[in-house]
Amino acid sequence: MILPMKKLLSSFQFADETFMSAVEKESVLQAWVRFLKNGCAWHDFTIELYQHLTLHCAFIAHYNRLGFYEYYFSNPGEQTFRFLNQFDPVKPGVSAEIGMMYWLNGPTASNLNRAMRETAAPYISTSRDRFQLEIRQRDFAHAAACETLWSQPNRRKRRDCGCSGPVRCQDFGD
């Protein structure tokens, strides 16, 4: 069940901590829900959300906010599903990058991290489906481009279509 934002925020009793105030926690949680609700769109991936993920949720920075976003969401793959699994409340909460669960009981913002898992529940399945569809569409488009390339005359000269996946077009041929 998806609650209105005010009711959702009031259901969590955040307290100020040394490195994060209750107001900051509420702001991050709002950004998190908006990010998931809007399909993990770049414009909803706020600086505050990025900083929380990298400082308190066991993610590495990937150089900057754009690098992080591109790694997990611009080209969906296994890493995207590890990200979603980390916040899926049905799963144990193993970190996508470090493979541990300490981020759920760490010294700062662990109550926010648990709230992020709880509030992600209504969006996880839809997000998985959307990213699976995006991957399938990308693969079909790639297959069509490769078929076009390989159906051209002199295809021996065109062995490299630029494939970088586990199976590349240059692995096939005469």
C-alpha positions as CSV (number, residue, x, y, z in Angstrom):
1,M,0.0,0.0,0.0
2,I,1.4,3.4,-1.0
3,L,0.8,6.0,1.7
4,P,0.7,9.8,1.1
5,M,4.1,11.4,1.8
6,K,3.1,13.1,5.1
7,K,1.6,10.0,6.5
8,L,4.6,8.0,5.4
9,L,7.1,10.3,7.0
10,S,5.1,10.4,10.2
11,S,5.2,6.6,10.4
12,F,8.9,6.8,11.1
13,Q,10.3,8.3,14.3
14,F,13.7,9.7,13.1
15,A,16.0,11.2,15.7
16,D,18.9,13.5,15.3
17,E,22.3,11.8,15.2
18,T,25.9,13.2,15.2
19,F,26.2,13.1,11.4
20,M,22.5,13.3,10.3
21,S,19.5,15.2,11.6
22,A,16.0,13.9,11.6
23,V,15.0,16.6,9.1
24,E,17.8,15.4,6.7
25,K,16.6,11.8,7.1
26,E,13.1,12.8,6.2
27,S,14.4,14.7,3.2
28,V,16.4,11.7,2.0
29,L,13.4,9.4,2.5
30,Q,11.2,11.7,0.4
31,A,13.8,11.8,-2.3
32,W,14.1,8.0,-2.2
33,V,10.4,7.4,-2.6
34,R,10.1,10.0,-5.4
35,F,13.1,8.4,-7.2
36,L,11.5,4.9,-7.0
37,K,8.0,6.2,-7.7
38,N,9.2,8.0,-10.9
39,G,11.0,5.0,-12.3
40,C,14.5,5.8,-11.1
41,A,14.7,8.9,-13.2
42,W,18.0,10.9,-13.2
43,H,16.2,14.2,-12.3
44,D,14.9,12.5,-9.1
45,F,18.4,11.2,-8.1
46,T,19.2,14.1,-5.8
47,I,22.6,14.9,-4.4
48,E,21.3,14.2,-0.9
49,L,20.1,10.7,-2.0
50,Y,23.4,10.0,-3.7
51,Q,25.4,11.1,-0.7
52,H,23.3,9.0,1.7
53,L,23.7,5.9,-0.5
54,T,27.5,6.3,-0.7
55,L,28.1,7.3,2.9
56,H,25.6,5.1,4.8
57,C,24.3,2.3,2.5
58,A,27.6,0.5,1.7
59,F,28.0,1.8,-1.9
60,I,31.1,3.2,-3.4
61,A,31.0,6.6,-5.0
62,H,31.6,5.6,-8.7
63,Y,33.5,9.0,-8.9
64,N,30.4,11.2,-8.6
65,R,26.6,11.2,-8.7
66,L,26.4,10.9,-12.5
67,G,28.9,8.0,-12.5
68,F,26.8,6.2,-9.8
69,Y,23.6,6.8,-11.7
70,E,25.1,5.6,-15.0
71,Y,26.6,2.5,-13.4
72,Y,23.3,1.4,-11.9
73,F,20.5,2.8,-14.1
74,S,21.6,4.1,-17.5
75,N,22.5,0.7,-18.8
76,P,20.5,-1.8,-16.7
77,G,22.0,-5.2,-16.0
78,E,23.0,-7.4,-13.1
79,Q,24.2,-4.4,-11.1
80,T,20.7,-2.8,-11.3
81,F,19.1,-5.9,-9.9
82,R,21.7,-6.2,-7.1
83,F,20.8,-2.6,-6.2
84,L,17.1,-3.3,-6.1
85,N,17.7,-6.5,-4.1
86,Q,19.6,-4.6,-1.5
87,F,16.4,-2.5,-0.8
88,D,13.9,-5.3,-1.3
89,P,12.4,-5.9,2.2
90,V,11.6,-9.5,1.3
91,K,15.4,-10.2,0.7
92,P,18.0,-10.1,3.5
93,G,19.5,-6.7,2.6
94,V,22.9,-7.8,1.4
95,S,24.9,-4.8,0.0
96,A,25.1,-4.7,-3.8
97,E,28.8,-3.9,-3.7
98,I,30.3,-5.1,-0.5
99,G,28.1,-8.2,0.1
100,M,27.5,-7.5,3.8
101,M,24.5,-6.3,5.8
102,Y,26.2,-4.0,8.4
103,W,24.6,-0.9,6.6
104,L,21.3,-1.9,8.2
105,N,22.6,-1.6,11.8
106,G,25.5,0.9,11.3
107,P,26.3,3.7,13.6
108,T,24.6,6.4,11.5
109,A,21.2,6.5,9.8
110,S,20.5,2.7,10.1
111,N,16.9,3.6,11.0
112,L,16.7,5.6,7.7
113,N,18.2,2.6,5.8
114,R,15.6,0.3,7.2
115,A,12.9,2.8,6.3
116,M,14.2,3.0,2.8
117,R,13.8,-0.8,2.5
118,E,10.3,-0.6,3.9
119,T,9.2,2.2,1.6
120,A,10.8,0.5,-1.4
121,A,8.4,-2.5,-1.2
122,P,5.6,-1.1,-3.4
123,Y,8.1,-0.1,-6.2
124,I,10.6,-3.0,-6.3
125,S,8.6,-5.4,-8.5
126,T,7.6,-2.6,-11.0
127,S,11.2,-1.4,-11.1
128,R,12.4,-4.9,-11.8
129,D,9.9,-5.4,-14.6
130,R,10.7,-2.0,-16.2
131,F,14.4,-2.7,-16.2
132,Q,13.9,-6.3,-17.6
133,L,11.8,-4.8,-20.4
134,E,14.5,-2.2,-21.1
135,I,17.2,-4.9,-21.2
136,R,15.0,-7.0,-23.6
137,Q,14.4,-4.0,-25.9
138,R,18.1,-3.2,-25.9
139,D,19.0,-6.8,-26.7
140,F,16.4,-6.9,-29.5
141,A,17.7,-3.7,-31.0
142,H,21.2,-5.0,-30.8
143,A,20.3,-8.2,-32.5
144,A,18.5,-6.4,-35.3
145,A,21.6,-4.2,-35.9
146,C,23.9,-7.2,-35.9
147,E,21.6,-9.1,-38.3
148,T,21.7,-6.1,-40.7
149,L,25.5,-5.9,-40.5
150,W,26.0,-9.6,-41.0
151,S,23.5,-9.8,-43.9
152,Q,25.5,-7.3,-45.9
153,P,27.9,-8.5,-48.7
154,N,31.5,-8.9,-47.7
155,R,30.5,-9.7,-44.1
156,R,34.0,-11.2,-43.4
157,K,35.3,-7.6,-43.5
158,R,32.7,-6.5,-41.0
159,R,33.4,-9.0,-38.1
160,D,33.4,-6.4,-35.4
161,C,30.0,-4.7,-34.9
162,G,31.1,-3.3,-31.6
163,C,29.4,-5.9,-29.5
164,S,30.6,-5.9,-25.9
165,G,28.3,-8.4,-24.3
166,P,29.1,-11.9,-23.2
167,V,28.4,-13.2,-26.7
168,R,29.6,-10.9,-29.5
169,C,28.8,-11.0,-33.2
170,Q,32.4,-11.5,-34.0
171,D,32.3,-14.8,-32.2
172,F,30.0,-16.1,-35.0
173,G,30.5,-16.3,-38.7
174,D,32.1,-18.4,-41.4
